[in-house]
Amino acid sequence: MTPDDSLAEVVGAKPIPRTEVTKRLWAYIKKNKLQDNANKRMVNADPKLKELFGKPQVSMFEMAGLIGKHVK
């Protein structure tokens, strides 16, 4: 899968498998402490992720569908 420009800022621009996209996205979320403290299944978006998700908070299940729109 090839990430578009907005996703490439988080996972890198080189083509990678979908599983690696998810792995790198979670590494970014954990590194930047973006998991919601009250509900660990929710991700609070920083400016880069807000551009990807289109909203300030998403569930981890919803996130997979939203990321699919940013890869070819």
NORCOR-V362827 format. One record per residue. N is the residue number from 1. NEAR is the number of other ideal C-beta (glycine too) atoms within 10 Angstrom. Layout:
<<N & NEAR> <N & NEAR>>
This chain:
<<1 & 16> <2 & 12> <3 & 23> <4 & 13> <5 & 9> <6 & 12> <7 & 23> <8 & 14> <9 & 16> <10 & 21> <11 & 21> <12 & 13> <13 & 12> <14 & 9> <15 & 11> <16 & 16> <17 & 9> <18 & 12> <19 & 9> <20 & 14> <21 & 21> <22 & 15> <23 & 13> <24 & 16> <25 & 21> <26 & 15> <27 & 12> <28 & 16> <29 & 19> <30 & 10> <31 & 8> <32 & 13> <33 & 9> <34 & 17> <35 & 16> <36 & 12> <37 & 8> <38 & 6> <39 & 10> <40 & 9> <41 & 12> <42 & 16> <43 & 22> <44 & 16> <45 & 18> <46 & 15> <47 & 7> <48 & 15> <49 & 27> <50 & 14> <51 & 15> <52 & 20> <53 & 17> <54 & 11> <55 & 10> <56 & 11> <57 & 15> <58 & 22> <59 & 12> <60 & 15> <61 & 8> <62 & 15> <63 & 21> <64 & 14> <65 & 9> <66 & 14> <67 & 22> <68 & 11> <69 & 10> <70 & 20> <71 & 16> <72 & 7>>
